[in-house]
């Protein structure tokens, strides 16, 4: 019998910590930074990995893992190919959700908000700070598009290594750059025993101020 048949029997009790409404700051970004620092100290693998969920204009969802690359004025930053599946969806429907899972700490953070492109200057600055191999990779890959074989990518990669042999910085492709997710809602989830988890929810009101509340698990 396949082990997948026992998936419904998988159980884990959560008892690593707690989260109280009174102990959280009024600004959820401060709380996020606090938890992120704790994830770093705990040496959680890839603590900046996050599930990016997007949707088509018709509401058809899709999700994938990307890396958080910064926090700027309360917004979450990441970079990608604008012509990729996610890039096209974000251009057509500029709303997204982010999910962080730090399983070692039994914590999850959910973020929902509108999405904006970063300026070309900001995208170029970050692009040229990346390793040269990553800069070349951004030029090589027609992300999310069908290709004949991996050899197509390898041939193009070799051509670019030869072309830019003496350069450490490549020009940024126009099809590549950054997005910021400006949060409207943020939820912090802390696993607790008996599945009575702590959930602290922040939402912006009409004036742009954050309001927080406790949600039932």
C-alpha positions, 0 to 999 in steps of 0.5 A: 500500500502506498504511504500516500494512502495514510496522509489523513493520519498525519498529525503534529502537535504545535506548541512552540509559542503563542501570539497575544493581541496585546503583545503585537505592535500597532504596525504589522510591518514591525511585527513582520520584521520581528518574526523575520529576524527570529526566523533568521536567528533560528536558521530557518531554510530560505526564510525569505521564500514566499508563495506568490498567488496571482489571478487572471482577470477572470479570477483563475488563480495560480501560485508559485514560490518566489523570494522576498528581496526587500521591505520598502516603506511597508511594501514587500519587494520581489523581482521577476520576468514581466513576460512570465505567467505571473508577470502577465497576470500582475499586469492584467490584475494588479493584486496578489497574496503572499504566504510565508511558512516558517515551519520550524517556528510553527508560524505563517504570515499571509499578506494581501494587497495591490501590486505596483512595478518598481521604477526602471532605475530601482530595477536596474540597480538591483539587477546589476547587484546580482551575480553575473550568472544570474544577470545572464540567466535573466537574459537567457530565459523566455520565462514560462514560454515553451522551448524546444529543449534545454540545449536552447538555453545552454547555447544562448547562455554560452553566447552571452558569457562570450559576449560579456566576457569582460563585463561584470554588469550587464544591461537590464532586460526591459522585460525584467524588473521589480514589483512591490506588494502594498499590503491591505491585510496581513495575518500572523498565525502561530501554531498552538495545541489542540489546533486552537491556533493564534491568529492576529489579523491587521487590515487598513481602514478607509483612512489608511490606518491599521486595525487589528483583531484576533480571529478564531482558528 
